[in-house]
């Protein structure tokens, strides 16, 4: 693959990318299973009140979905 694409991928980098994609997929599937969430136009959607409820209840999801909150400006 390195020759075909002219890149210099190594196994560690590829594994990290795969793990990131897998975790993102799991997060999206978990949200889709919750009431008030669905998949529209290539992304997960819910009304603002549903997001607010979720982020208040789940600090784990809040930290995963909004890792940079509080670091603005």
CHARMM internal coordinates of N, CA and C (Angstrom, degrees):
IC EDIT
DIST 1 N 1 CA 1.4348
DIST 1 CA 1 C 1.5301
ANGL 1 N 1 CA 1 C 110.14
DIST 1 C 2 N 1.3230
ANGL 1 CA 1 C 2 N 116.83
DIHE 1 N 1 CA 1 C 2 N -34.52
DIST 2 N 2 CA 1.4563
ANGL 1 C 2 N 2 CA 119.20
DIHE 1 CA 1 C 2 N 2 CA 178.21
DIST 2 CA 2 C 1.5256
ANGL 2 N 2 CA 2 C 111.24
DIHE 1 C 2 N 2 CA 2 C -61.43
DIST 2 C 3 N 1.3242
ANGL 2 CA 2 C 3 N 117.11
DIHE 2 N 2 CA 2 C 3 N -41.92
DIST 3 N 3 CA 1.4716
ANGL 2 C 3 N 3 CA 120.13
DIHE 2 CA 2 C 3 N 3 CA 179.17
DIST 3 CA 3 C 1.5236
ANGL 3 N 3 CA 3 C 110.94
DIHE 2 C 3 N 3 CA 3 C -68.31
DIST 3 C 4 N 1.3183
ANGL 3 CA 3 C 4 N 116.75
DIHE 3 N 3 CA 3 C 4 N -44.01
DIST 4 N 4 CA 1.4609
ANGL 3 C 4 N 4 CA 121.57
DIHE 3 CA 3 C 4 N 4 CA -176.41
DIST 4 CA 4 C 1.5243
ANGL 4 N 4 CA 4 C 112.07
DIHE 3 C 4 N 4 CA 4 C -61.74
DIST 4 C 5 N 1.3209
ANGL 4 CA 4 C 5 N 117.57
DIHE 4 N 4 CA 4 C 5 N -39.92
DIST 5 N 5 CA 1.4607
ANGL 4 C 5 N 5 CA 120.59
DIHE 4 CA 4 C 5 N 5 CA -175.40
DIST 5 CA 5 C 1.5249
ANGL 5 N 5 CA 5 C 113.34
DIHE 4 C 5 N 5 CA 5 C -105.55
DIST 5 C 6 N 1.3035
ANGL 5 CA 5 C 6 N 117.83
DIHE 5 N 5 CA 5 C 6 N -0.77
DIST 6 N 6 CA 1.4533
ANGL 5 C 6 N 6 CA 120.63
DIHE 5 CA 5 C 6 N 6 CA 179.71
DIST 6 CA 6 C 1.5194
ANGL 6 N 6 CA 6 C 112.69
DIHE 5 C 6 N 6 CA 6 C 64.83
DIST 6 C 7 N 1.3059
ANGL 6 CA 6 C 7 N 116.44
DIHE 6 N 6 CA 6 C 7 N 32.05
DIST 7 N 7 CA 1.4644
ANGL 6 C 7 N 7 CA 121.20
DIHE 6 CA 6 C 7 N 7 CA -178.57
DIST 7 CA 7 C 1.5202
ANGL 7 N 7 CA 7 C 109.12
DIHE 6 C 7 N 7 CA 7 C -116.80
DIST 7 C 8 N 1.3024
ANGL 7 CA 7 C 8 N 115.53
DIHE 7 N 7 CA 7 C 8 N 172.09
DIST 8 N 8 CA 1.4549
ANGL 7 C 8 N 8 CA 119.92
DIHE 7 CA 7 C 8 N 8 CA 179.97
DIST 8 CA 8 C 1.5279
ANGL 8 N 8 CA 8 C 109.48
DIHE 7 C 8 N 8 CA 8 C -125.73
DIST 8 C 9 N 1.3311
ANGL 8 CA 8 C 9 N 115.79
DIHE 8 N 8 CA 8 C 9 N 68.79
DIST 9 N 9 CA 1.4581
ANGL 8 C 9 N 9 CA 120.91
DIHE 8 CA 8 C 9 N 9 CA 179.36
DIST 9 CA 9 C 1.5195
ANGL 9 N 9 CA 9 C 109.69
DIHE 8 C 9 N 9 CA 9 C -78.29
DIST 9 C 10 N 1.3194
ANGL 9 CA 9 C 10 N 116.56
DIHE 9 N 9 CA 9 C 10 N 142.97
DIST 10 N 10 CA 1.4581
ANGL 9 C 10 N 10 CA 118.81
DIHE 9 CA 9 C 10 N 10 CA 170.36
DIST 10 CA 10 C 1.5289
ANGL 10 N 10 CA 10 C 108.55
DIHE 9 C 10 N 10 CA 10 C -119.56
DIST 10 C 11 N 1.3186
ANGL 10 CA 10 C 11 N 115.75
DIHE 10 N 10 CA 10 C 11 N 164.98
DIST 11 N 11 CA 1.4688
ANGL 10 C 11 N 11 CA 120.29
DIHE 10 CA 10 C 11 N 11 CA -173.87
DIST 11 CA 11 C 1.5242
ANGL 11 N 11 CA 11 C 112.33
DIHE 10 C 11 N 11 CA 11 C -61.09
DIST 11 C 12 N 1.3204
ANGL 11 CA 11 C 12 N 117.71
DIHE 11 N 11 CA 11 C 12 N -39.25
DIST 12 N 12 CA 1.4628
ANGL 11 C 12 N 12 CA 120.43
DIHE 11 CA 11 C 12 N 12 CA -179.53
DIST 12 CA 12 C 1.5176
ANGL 12 N 12 CA 12 C 112.13
DIHE 11 C 12 N 12 CA 12 C -62.74
DIST 12 C 13 N 1.3336
ANGL 12 CA 12 C 13 N 116.82
DIHE 12 N 12 CA 12 C 13 N -43.72
DIST 13 N 13 CA 1.4608
ANGL 12 C 13 N 13 CA 121.41
DIHE 12 CA 12 C 13 N 13 CA 179.97
DIST 13 CA 13 C 1.5240
ANGL 13 N 13 CA 13 C 110.17
DIHE 12 C 13 N 13 CA 13 C -64.83
DIST 13 C 14 N 1.3344
ANGL 13 CA 13 C 14 N 116.97
DIHE 13 N 13 CA 13 C 14 N -44.12
DIST 14 N 14 CA 1.4638
ANGL 13 C 14 N 14 CA 120.63
DIHE 13 CA 13 C 14 N 14 CA 179.41
DIST 14 CA 14 C 1.5274
ANGL 14 N 14 CA 14 C 111.27
DIHE 13 C 14 N 14 CA 14 C -63.07
DIST 14 C 15 N 1.3356
ANGL 14 CA 14 C 15 N 117.18
DIHE 14 N 14 CA 14 C 15 N -40.86
DIST 15 N 15 CA 1.4632
ANGL 14 C 15 N 15 CA 120.14
DIHE 14 CA 14 C 15 N 15 CA 177.97
DIST 15 CA 15 C 1.5288
ANGL 15 N 15 CA 15 C 110.51
DIHE 14 C 15 N 15 CA 15 C -63.60
DIST 15 C 16 N 1.3294
ANGL 15 CA 15 C 16 N 117.72
DIHE 15 N 15 CA 15 C 16 N -42.08
DIST 16 N 16 CA 1.4681
ANGL 15 C 16 N 16 CA 120.68
DIHE 15 CA 15 C 16 N 16 CA 177.97
DIST 16 CA 16 C 1.5231
ANGL 16 N 16 CA 16 C 111.07
DIHE 15 C 16 N 16 CA 16 C -60.29
DIST 16 C 17 N 1.3256
ANGL 16 CA 16 C 17 N 117.31
DIHE 16 N 16 CA 16 C 17 N -42.34
DIST 17 N 17 CA 1.4626
ANGL 16 C 17 N 17 CA 121.05
DIHE 16 CA 16 C 17 N 17 CA 179.63
DIST 17 CA 17 C 1.5244
ANGL 17 N 17 CA 17 C 110.97
DIHE 16 C 17 N 17 CA 17 C -65.36
DIST 17 C 18 N 1.3277
ANGL 17 CA 17 C 18 N 116.04
DIHE 17 N 17 CA 17 C 18 N -41.94
DIST 18 N 18 CA 1.4589
ANGL 17 C 18 N 18 CA 120.51
DIHE 17 CA 17 C 18 N 18 CA 178.17
DIST 18 CA 18 C 1.5307
ANGL 18 N 18 CA 18 C 110.62
DIHE 17 C 18 N 18 CA 18 C -62.57
DIST 18 C 19 N 1.3343
ANGL 18 CA 18 C 19 N 116.69
DIHE 18 N 18 CA 18 C 19 N -45.35
DIST 19 N 19 CA 1.4661
ANGL 18 C 19 N 19 CA 120.56
DIHE 18 CA 18 C 19 N 19 CA 179.71
DIST 19 CA 19 C 1.5240
ANGL 19 N 19 CA 19 C 111.22
DIHE 18 C 19 N 19 CA 19 C -61.21
DIST 19 C 20 N 1.3272
ANGL 19 CA 19 C 20 N 116.84
DIHE 19 N 19 CA 19 C 20 N -40.90
DIST 20 N 20 CA 1.4635
ANGL 19 C 20 N 20 CA 120.73
DIHE 19 CA 19 C 20 N 20 CA 178.55
DIST 20 CA 20 C 1.5312
ANGL 20 N 20 CA 20 C 110.96
DIHE 19 C 20 N 20 CA 20 C -62.31
DIST 20 C 21 N 1.3252
ANGL 20 CA 20 C 21 N 116.77
DIHE 20 N 20 CA 20 C 21 N -45.77
DIST 21 N 21 CA 1.4677
ANGL 20 C 21 N 21 CA 120.67
DIHE 20 CA 20 C 21 N 21 CA 178.57
DIST 21 CA 21 C 1.5240
ANGL 21 N 21 CA 21 C 111.59
DIHE 20 C 21 N 21 CA 21 C -62.82
DIST 21 C 22 N 1.3218
ANGL 21 CA 21 C 22 N 116.35
DIHE 21 N 21 CA 21 C 22 N -42.58
DIST 22 N 22 CA 1.4648
ANGL 21 C 22 N 22 CA 120.15
DIHE 21 CA 21 C 22 N 22 CA 179.48
DIST 22 CA 22 C 1.5310
ANGL 22 N 22 CA 22 C 110.76
DIHE 21 C 22 N 22 CA 22 C -62.78
DIST 22 C 23 N 1.3284
ANGL 22 CA 22 C 23 N 117.39
DIHE 22 N 22 CA 22 C 23 N -44.55
DIST 23 N 23 CA 1.4655
ANGL 22 C 23 N 23 CA 120.40
DIHE 22 CA 22 C 23 N 23 CA 179.82
DIST 23 CA 23 C 1.5222
ANGL 23 N 23 CA 23 C 111.55
DIHE 22 C 23 N 23 CA 23 C -64.83
DIST 23 C 24 N 1.3182
ANGL 23 CA 23 C 24 N 117.50
DIHE 23 N 23 CA 23 C 24 N -38.58
DIST 24 N 24 CA 1.4635
ANGL 23 C 24 N 24 CA 121.01
DIHE 23 CA 23 C 24 N 24 CA 177.19
DIST 24 CA 24 C 1.5237
ANGL 24 N 24 CA 24 C 110.03
DIHE 23 C 24 N 24 CA 24 C -63.74
DIST 24 C 25 N 1.3277
ANGL 24 CA 24 C 25 N 117.13
DIHE 24 N 24 CA 24 C 25 N -43.45
DIST 25 N 25 CA 1.4602
ANGL 24 C 25 N 25 CA 121.75
DIHE 24 CA 24 C 25 N 25 CA 177.93
DIST 25 CA 25 C 1.5313
ANGL 25 N 25 CA 25 C 110.80
DIHE 24 C 25 N 25 CA 25 C -59.82
DIST 25 C 26 N 1.3240
ANGL 25 CA 25 C 26 N 116.91
DIHE 25 N 25 CA 25 C 26 N -45.06
DIST 26 N 26 CA 1.4652
ANGL 25 C 26 N 26 CA 121.16
DIHE 25 CA 25 C 26 N 26 CA -179.94
DIST 26 CA 26 C 1.5262
ANGL 26 N 26 CA 26 C 110.39
DIHE 25 C 26 N 26 CA 26 C -62.87
DIST 26 C 27 N 1.3353
ANGL 26 CA 26 C 27 N 117.53
DIHE 26 N 26 CA 26 C 27 N -42.09
DIST 27 N 27 CA 1.4676
ANGL 26 C 27 N 27 CA 121.01
DIHE 26 CA 26 C 27 N 27 CA 177.97
DIST 27 CA 27 C 1.5224
ANGL 27 N 27 CA 27 C 111.24
DIHE 26 C 27 N 27 CA 27 C -60.41
DIST 27 C 28 N 1.3266
ANGL 27 CA 27 C 28 N 116.73
DIHE 27 N 27 CA 27 C 28 N -45.43
DIST 28 N 28 CA 1.4638
ANGL 27 C 28 N 28 CA 120.62
DIHE 27 CA 27 C 28 N 28 CA -178.39
DIST 28 CA 28 C 1.5226
ANGL 28 N 28 CA 28 C 110.68
DIHE 27 C 28 N 28 CA 28 C -65.91
DIST 28 C 29 N 1.3192
ANGL 28 CA 28 C 29 N 117.32
DIHE 28 N 28 CA 28 C 29 N -43.84
DIST 29 N 29 CA 1.4625
ANGL 28 C 29 N 29 CA 120.30
DIHE 28 CA 28 C 29 N 29 CA 178.59
DIST 29 CA 29 C 1.5291
ANGL 29 N 29 CA 29 C 110.97
DIHE 28 C 29 N 29 CA 29 C -62.58
DIST 29 C 30 N 1.3240
ANGL 29 CA 29 C 30 N 117.19
DIHE 29 N 29 CA 29 C 30 N -38.62
DIST 30 N 30 CA 1.4658
ANGL 29 C 30 N 30 CA 120.44
DIHE 29 CA 29 C 30 N 30 CA 178.30
DIST 30 CA 30 C 1.5192
ANGL 30 N 30 CA 30 C 110.92
DIHE 29 C 30 N 30 CA 30 C -63.12
DIST 30 C 31 N 1.3305
ANGL 30 CA 30 C 31 N 117.35
DIHE 30 N 30 CA 30 C 31 N -41.92
DIST 31 N 31 CA 1.4612
ANGL 30 C 31 N 31 CA 120.76
DIHE 30 CA 30 C 31 N 31 CA 178.53
DIST 31 CA 31 C 1.5206
ANGL 31 N 31 CA 31 C 111.34
DIHE 30 C 31 N 31 CA 31 C -66.23
DIST 31 C 32 N 1.3255
ANGL 31 CA 31 C 32 N 116.87
DIHE 31 N 31 CA 31 C 32 N -40.49
DIST 32 N 32 CA 1.4689
ANGL 31 C 32 N 32 CA 120.12
DIHE 31 CA 31 C 32 N 32 CA -178.87
DIST 32 CA 32 C 1.5199
ANGL 32 N 32 CA 32 C 111.80
DIHE 31 C 32 N 32 CA 32 C -61.91
DIST 32 C 33 N 1.3211
ANGL 32 CA 32 C 33 N 117.33
DIHE 32 N 32 CA 32 C 33 N -27.45
DIST 33 N 33 CA 1.4644
ANGL 32 C 33 N 33 CA 121.34
DIHE 32 CA 32 C 33 N 33 CA -179.46
DIST 33 CA 33 C 1.5281
ANGL 33 N 33 CA 33 C 112.77
DIHE 32 C 33 N 33 CA 33 C -79.13
DIST 33 C 34 N 1.3311
ANGL 33 CA 33 C 34 N 117.32
DIHE 33 N 33 CA 33 C 34 N -12.77
DIST 34 N 34 CA 1.4632
ANGL 33 C 34 N 34 CA 120.42
DIHE 33 CA 33 C 34 N 34 CA -178.78
DIST 34 CA 34 C 1.5233
ANGL 34 N 34 CA 34 C 111.06
DIHE 33 C 34 N 34 CA 34 C -84.88
DIST 34 C 35 N 1.3379
ANGL 34 CA 34 C 35 N 117.18
DIHE 34 N 34 CA 34 C 35 N 147.69
DIST 35 N 35 CA 1.4701
ANGL 34 C 35 N 35 CA 119.26
DIHE 34 CA 34 C 35 N 35 CA 176.95
DIST 35 CA 35 C 1.5286
ANGL 35 N 35 CA 35 C 110.48
DIHE 34 C 35 N 35 CA 35 C -65.02
DIST 35 C 36 N 1.3262
ANGL 35 CA 35 C 36 N 115.41
DIHE 35 N 35 CA 35 C 36 N 138.42
DIST 36 N 36 CA 1.4579
ANGL 35 C 36 N 36 CA 120.91
DIHE 35 CA 35 C 36 N 36 CA 177.97
DIST 36 CA 36 C 1.5157
ANGL 36 N 36 CA 36 C 114.40
DIHE 35 C 36 N 36 CA 36 C 95.27
DIST 36 C 37 N 1.3376
ANGL 36 CA 36 C 37 N 117.74
DIHE 36 N 36 CA 36 C 37 N -8.95
DIST 37 N 37 CA 1.4582
ANGL 36 C 37 N 37 CA 121.98
DIHE 36 CA 36 C 37 N 37 CA 179.42
DIST 37 CA 37 C 1.5178
ANGL 37 N 37 CA 37 C 109.73
DIHE 36 C 37 N 37 CA 37 C -110.50
DIST 37 C 38 N 1.3131
ANGL 37 CA 37 C 38 N 116.74
DIHE 37 N 37 CA 37 C 38 N 143.37
DIST 38 N 38 CA 1.4628
ANGL 37 C 38 N 38 CA 120.59
DIHE 37 CA 37 C 38 N 38 CA 171.67
DIST 38 CA 38 C 1.5214
ANGL 38 N 38 CA 38 C 109.48
DIHE 37 C 38 N 38 CA 38 C -153.58
DIST 38 C 39 N 1.3220
ANGL 38 CA 38 C 39 N 114.10
DIHE 38 N 38 CA 38 C 39 N 176.90
DIST 39 N 39 CA 1.4623
ANGL 38 C 39 N 39 CA 121.90
DIHE 38 CA 38 C 39 N 39 CA -174.47
DIST 39 CA 39 C 1.5148
ANGL 39 N 39 CA 39 C 108.35
DIHE 38 C 39 N 39 CA 39 C -107.12
DIST 39 C 40 N 1.3364
ANGL 39 CA 39 C 40 N 116.78
DIHE 39 N 39 CA 39 C 40 N 118.31
DIST 40 N 40 CA 1.4610
ANGL 39 C 40 N 40 CA 121.65
DIHE 39 CA 39 C 40 N 40 CA 177.66
DIST 40 CA 40 C 1.5172
ANGL 40 N 40 CA 40 C 109.68
DIHE 39 C 40 N 40 CA 40 C -139.16
DIST 40 C 41 N 1.3052
ANGL 40 CA 40 C 41 N 115.46
DIHE 40 N 40 CA 40 C 41 N 136.92
DIST 41 N 41 CA 1.4685
ANGL 40 C 41 N 41 CA 121.72
DIHE 40 CA 40 C 41 N 41 CA 174.83
DIST 41 CA 41 C 1.5272
ANGL 41 N 41 CA 41 C 112.57
DIHE 40 C 41 N 41 CA 41 C 49.19
DIST 41 C 42 N 1.3130
ANGL 41 CA 41 C 42 N 116.37
DIHE 41 N 41 CA 41 C 42 N 51.02
DIST 42 N 42 CA 1.4566
ANGL 41 C 42 N 42 CA 123.96
DIHE 41 CA 41 C 42 N 42 CA 174.46
DIST 42 CA 42 C 1.5217
ANGL 42 N 42 CA 42 C 114.92
DIHE 41 C 42 N 42 CA 42 C 66.98
DIST 42 C 43 N 1.3377
ANGL 42 CA 42 C 43 N 118.10
DIHE 42 N 42 CA 42 C 43 N 22.90
DIST 43 N 43 CA 1.4620
ANGL 42 C 43 N 43 CA 119.63
DIHE 42 CA 42 C 43 N 43 CA 176.75
DIST 43 CA 43 C 1.5280
ANGL 43 N 43 CA 43 C 110.65
DIHE 42 C 43 N 43 CA 43 C -156.75
DIST 43 C 44 N 1.3144
ANGL 43 CA 43 C 44 N 114.54
DIHE 43 N 43 CA 43 C 44 N 161.73
DIST 44 N 44 CA 1.4590
ANGL 43 C 44 N 44 CA 120.58
DIHE 43 CA 43 C 44 N 44 CA 177.71
DIST 44 CA 44 C 1.5264
ANGL 44 N 44 CA 44 C 108.27
DIHE 43 C 44 N 44 CA 44 C -78.61
DIST 44 C 45 N 1.3326
ANGL 44 CA 44 C 45 N 115.96
DIHE 44 N 44 CA 44 C 45 N 139.49
DIST 45 N 45 CA 1.4570
ANGL 44 C 45 N 45 CA 119.12
DIHE 44 CA 44 C 45 N 45 CA -178.99
DIST 45 CA 45 C 1.5216
ANGL 45 N 45 CA 45 C 111.05
DIHE 44 C 45 N 45 CA 45 C -136.59
DIST 45 C 46 N 1.3225
ANGL 45 CA 45 C 46 N 113.90
DIHE 45 N 45 CA 45 C 46 N 148.11
DIST 46 N 46 CA 1.4625
ANGL 45 C 46 N 46 CA 122.48
DIHE 45 CA 45 C 46 N 46 CA 173.91
DIST 46 CA 46 C 1.5190
ANGL 46 N 46 CA 46 C 106.86
DIHE 45 C 46 N 46 CA 46 C -160.46
DIST 46 C 47 N 1.3073
ANGL 46 CA 46 C 47 N 115.95
DIHE 46 N 46 CA 46 C 47 N 160.85
DIST 47 N 47 CA 1.4616
ANGL 46 C 47 N 47 CA 117.63
DIHE 46 CA 46 C 47 N 47 CA 178.70
DIST 47 CA 47 C 1.5329
ANGL 47 N 47 CA 47 C 109.47
DIHE 46 C 47 N 47 CA 47 C -74.99
DIST 47 C 48 N 1.3295
ANGL 47 CA 47 C 48 N 118.15
DIHE 47 N 47 CA 47 C 48 N 159.91
DIST 48 N 48 CA 1.4660
ANGL 47 C 48 N 48 CA 121.52
DIHE 47 CA 47 C 48 N 48 CA -175.87
DIST 48 CA 48 C 1.5315
ANGL 48 N 48 CA 48 C 114.25
DIHE 47 C 48 N 48 CA 48 C -56.51
DIST 48 C 49 N 1.3216
ANGL 48 CA 48 C 49 N 117.57
DIHE 48 N 48 CA 48 C 49 N -36.17
DIST 49 N 49 CA 1.4707
ANGL 48 C 49 N 49 CA 120.02
DIHE 48 CA 48 C 49 N 49 CA 179.30
DIST 49 CA 49 C 1.5269
ANGL 49 N 49 CA 49 C 111.31
DIHE 48 C 49 N 49 CA 49 C -64.43
DIST 49 C 50 N 1.3317
ANGL 49 CA 49 C 50 N 116.99
DIHE 49 N 49 CA 49 C 50 N -37.19
DIST 50 N 50 CA 1.4679
ANGL 49 C 50 N 50 CA 120.98
DIHE 49 CA 49 C 50 N 50 CA 178.65
DIST 50 CA 50 C 1.5225
ANGL 50 N 50 CA 50 C 110.35
DIHE 49 C 50 N 50 CA 50 C -65.79
DIST 50 C 51 N 1.3325
ANGL 50 CA 50 C 51 N 117.15
DIHE 50 N 50 CA 50 C 51 N -44.49
DIST 51 N 51 CA 1.4706
ANGL 50 C 51 N 51 CA 121.09
DIHE 50 CA 50 C 51 N 51 CA 177.33
DIST 51 CA 51 C 1.5279
ANGL 51 N 51 CA 51 C 110.06
DIHE 50 C 51 N 51 CA 51 C -60.72
DIST 51 C 52 N 1.3108
ANGL 51 CA 51 C 52 N 117.01
DIHE 51 N 51 CA 51 C 52 N -45.08
DIST 52 N 52 CA 1.4637
ANGL 51 C 52 N 52 CA 120.99
DIHE 51 CA 51 C 52 N 52 CA -178.13
DIST 52 CA 52 C 1.5230
ANGL 52 N 52 CA 52 C 110.98
DIHE 51 C 52 N 52 CA 52 C -60.58
DIST 52 C 53 N 1.3398
ANGL 52 CA 52 C 53 N 116.64
DIHE 52 N 52 CA 52 C 53 N -45.14
DIST 53 N 53 CA 1.4698
ANGL 52 C 53 N 53 CA 121.19
DIHE 52 CA 52 C 53 N 53 CA 177.76
DIST 53 CA 53 C 1.5208
ANGL 53 N 53 CA 53 C 110.85
DIHE 52 C 53 N 53 CA 53 C -59.60
DIST 53 C 54 N 1.3158
ANGL 53 CA 53 C 54 N 116.98
DIHE 53 N 53 CA 53 C 54 N -46.00
DIST 54 N 54 CA 1.4614
ANGL 53 C 54 N 54 CA 121.10
DIHE 53 CA 53 C 54 N 54 CA -178.46
DIST 54 CA 54 C 1.5220
ANGL 54 N 54 CA 54 C 110.77
DIHE 53 C 54 N 54 CA 54 C -61.54
DIST 54 C 55 N 1.3156
ANGL 54 CA 54 C 55 N 117.29
DIHE 54 N 54 CA 54 C 55 N -47.01
DIST 55 N 55 CA 1.4589
ANGL 54 C 55 N 55 CA 120.59
DIHE 54 CA 54 C 55 N 55 CA -176.13
DIST 55 CA 55 C 1.5248
ANGL 55 N 55 CA 55 C 112.31
DIHE 54 C 55 N 55 CA 55 C -70.74
DIST 55 C 56 N 1.3215
ANGL 55 CA 55 C 56 N 118.07
DIHE 55 N 55 CA 55 C 56 N -25.49
DIST 56 N 56 CA 1.4644
ANGL 55 C 56 N 56 CA 120.76
DIHE 55 CA 55 C 56 N 56 CA 175.01
DIST 56 CA 56 C 1.5237
ANGL 56 N 56 CA 56 C 110.90
DIHE 55 C 56 N 56 CA 56 C -73.65
DIST 56 C 57 N 1.3131
ANGL 56 CA 56 C 57 N 116.53
DIHE 56 N 56 CA 56 C 57 N -38.10
DIST 57 N 57 CA 1.4605
ANGL 56 C 57 N 57 CA 121.53
DIHE 56 CA 56 C 57 N 57 CA -176.07
DIST 57 CA 57 C 1.5227
ANGL 57 N 57 CA 57 C 111.83
DIHE 56 C 57 N 57 CA 57 C -78.22
DIST 57 C 58 N 1.3130
ANGL 57 CA 57 C 58 N 117.68
DIHE 57 N 57 CA 57 C 58 N -38.29
DIST 58 N 58 CA 1.4584
ANGL 57 C 58 N 58 CA 121.30
DIHE 57 CA 57 C 58 N 58 CA -171.57
DIST 58 CA 58 C 1.5250
ANGL 58 N 58 CA 58 C 111.58
DIHE 57 C 58 N 58 CA 58 C -117.09
DIST 58 C 59 N 1.3267
ANGL 58 CA 58 C 59 N 116.60
DIHE 58 N 58 CA 58 C 59 N 99.18
DIST 59 N 59 CA 1.4634
ANGL 58 C 59 N 59 CA 118.55
DIHE 58 CA 58 C 59 N 59 CA 176.60
DIST 59 CA 59 C 1.5244
ANGL 59 N 59 CA 59 C 110.46
DIHE 58 C 59 N 59 CA 59 C -69.64
DIST 59 C 60 N 1.3434
ANGL 59 CA 59 C 60 N 117.85
DIHE 59 N 59 CA 59 C 60 N -28.94
DIST 60 N 60 CA 1.4642
ANGL 59 C 60 N 60 CA 120.33
DIHE 59 CA 59 C 60 N 60 CA 177.08
DIST 60 CA 60 C 1.5211
ANGL 60 N 60 CA 60 C 110.36
DIHE 59 C 60 N 60 CA 60 C -61.09
DIST 60 C 61 N 1.3349
ANGL 60 CA 60 C 61 N 117.04
DIHE 60 N 60 CA 60 C 61 N -50.80
DIST 61 N 61 CA 1.4628
ANGL 60 C 61 N 61 CA 120.16
DIHE 60 CA 60 C 61 N 61 CA 178.56
DIST 61 CA 61 C 1.5155
ANGL 61 N 61 CA 61 C 111.12
DIHE 60 C 61 N 61 CA 61 C -65.25
DIST 61 C 62 N 1.3027
ANGL 61 CA 61 C 62 N 116.81
DIHE 61 N 61 CA 61 C 62 N -38.58
DIST 62 N 62 CA 1.4555
ANGL 61 C 62 N 62 CA 121.01
DIHE 61 CA 61 C 62 N 62 CA 179.20
DIST 62 CA 62 C 1.5266
ANGL 62 N 62 CA 62 C 110.12
DIHE 61 C 62 N 62 CA 62 C -58.88
DIST 62 C 63 N 1.3137
ANGL 62 CA 62 C 63 N 117.69
DIHE 62 N 62 CA 62 C 63 N -44.87
DIST 63 N 63 CA 1.4655
ANGL 62 C 63 N 63 CA 121.14
DIHE 62 CA 62 C 63 N 63 CA 179.54
DIST 63 CA 63 C 1.5218
ANGL 63 N 63 CA 63 C 111.97
DIHE 62 C 63 N 63 CA 63 C -67.83
DIST 63 C 64 N 1.3293
ANGL 63 CA 63 C 64 N 117.39
DIHE 63 N 63 CA 63 C 64 N -35.17
DIST 64 N 64 CA 1.4722
ANGL 63 C 64 N 64 CA 119.85
DIHE 63 CA 63 C 64 N 64 CA 179.37
DIST 64 CA 64 C 1.5199
ANGL 64 N 64 CA 64 C 111.97
DIHE 63 C 64 N 64 CA 64 C -74.40
DIST 64 C 65 N 1.3270
ANGL 64 CA 64 C 65 N 117.10
DIHE 64 N 64 CA 64 C 65 N -40.06
DIST 65 N 65 CA 1.4573
ANGL 64 C 65 N 65 CA 120.55
DIHE 64 CA 64 C 65 N 65 CA -175.67
DIST 65 CA 65 C 1.5222
ANGL 65 N 65 CA 65 C 112.58
DIHE 64 C 65 N 65 CA 65 C -82.63
DIST 65 C 66 N 1.3179
ANGL 65 CA 65 C 66 N 117.32
DIHE 65 N 65 CA 65 C 66 N -27.83
DIST 66 N 66 CA 1.4698
ANGL 65 C 66 N 66 CA 121.41
DIHE 65 CA 65 C 66 N 66 CA -177.41
DIST 66 CA 66 C 1.5313
ANGL 66 N 66 CA 66 C 109.92
DIHE 65 C 66 N 66 CA 66 C -130.23
DIST 66 C 67 N 1.3350
ANGL 66 CA 66 C 67 N 118.30
DIHE 66 N 66 CA 66 C 67 N 63.37
DIST 67 N 67 CA 1.4673
ANGL 66 C 67 N 67 CA 120.10
DIHE 66 CA 66 C 67 N 67 CA -174.12
DIST 67 CA 67 C 1.5239
ANGL 67 N 67 CA 67 C 113.72
DIHE 66 C 67 N 67 CA 67 C -65.19
DIST 67 C 68 N 1.3337
ANGL 67 CA 67 C 68 N 118.13
DIHE 67 N 67 CA 67 C 68 N -23.71
DIST 68 N 68 CA 1.4597
ANGL 67 C 68 N 68 CA 120.87
DIHE 67 CA 67 C 68 N 68 CA -175.43
DIST 68 CA 68 C 1.5158
ANGL 68 N 68 CA 68 C 113.65
DIHE 67 C 68 N 68 CA 68 C -99.60
DIST 68 C 69 N 1.3127
ANGL 68 CA 68 C 69 N 118.13
DIHE 68 N 68 CA 68 C 69 N 8.25
DIST 69 N 69 CA 1.4681
ANGL 68 C 69 N 69 CA 118.49
DIHE 68 CA 68 C 69 N 69 CA -177.02
DIST 69 CA 69 C 1.5305
ANGL 69 N 69 CA 69 C 109.14
DIHE 68 C 69 N 69 CA 69 C -63.51
DIST 69 C 70 N 1.2979
ANGL 69 CA 69 C 70 N 114.40
DIHE 69 N 69 CA 69 C 70 N 141.92
DIST 70 N 70 CA 1.4511
ANGL 69 C 70 N 70 CA 119.92
DIHE 69 CA 69 C 70 N 70 CA -179.01
DIST 70 CA 70 C 1.5159
ANGL 70 N 70 CA 70 C 114.11
DIHE 69 C 70 N 70 CA 70 C 87.02
DIST 70 C 71 N 1.3417
ANGL 70 CA 70 C 71 N 117.57
DIHE 70 N 70 CA 70 C 71 N -1.63
DIST 71 N 71 CA 1.4576
ANGL 70 C 71 N 71 CA 120.00
DIHE 70 CA 70 C 71 N 71 CA -179.02
DIST 71 CA 71 C 1.5161
ANGL 71 N 71 CA 71 C 111.69
DIHE 70 C 71 N 71 CA 71 C -111.75
DIST 71 C 72 N 1.3048
ANGL 71 CA 71 C 72 N 116.83
DIHE 71 N 71 CA 71 C 72 N 14.86
DIST 72 N 72 CA 1.4600
ANGL 71 C 72 N 72 CA 120.75
DIHE 71 CA 71 C 72 N 72 CA -178.28
DIST 72 CA 72 C 1.5274
ANGL 72 N 72 CA 72 C 111.17
DIHE 71 C 72 N 72 CA 72 C -72.45
DIST 72 C 73 N 1.2866
ANGL 72 CA 72 C 73 N 115.58
DIHE 72 N 72 CA 72 C 73 N 144.76
DIST 73 N 73 CA 1.4695
ANGL 72 C 73 N 73 CA 124.60
DIHE 72 CA 72 C 73 N 73 CA 171.34
DIST 73 CA 73 C 1.4860
ANGL 73 N 73 CA 73 C 110.58
DIHE 72 C 73 N 73 CA 73 C 60.85
END
COOR INIT
IC SEED 1 N 1 CA 1 C
IC BUILD
